[in-house]
């Protein structure tokens, strides 16, 4: 029996509408690896934060302070 690991995955796509989270437990090794999703959620970004991320995509922020 091998030890299990909890892994938290985070992702935000190009739409920048929020951040997706998934907590998964992995156990085993190689072809015997198994996984179990513990929790998943999407946390929406506030409008101001989304606007700033979109500006970064368009490369319209120019100073360290703006970024």
HELIX and SHEET records of a PDB file:
HELIX    1   1 UNK A   30  UNK A   32  5                                   3    
HELIX    2   2 UNK A   47  UNK A   58  1                                  12    
SHEET    1   A 3 UNK A   5  UNK A  11  0                                        
SHEET    2   A 3 UNK A  18  UNK A  27 -1                                        
SHEET    3   A 3 UNK A  34  UNK A  44 -1                                        
END                                                                             
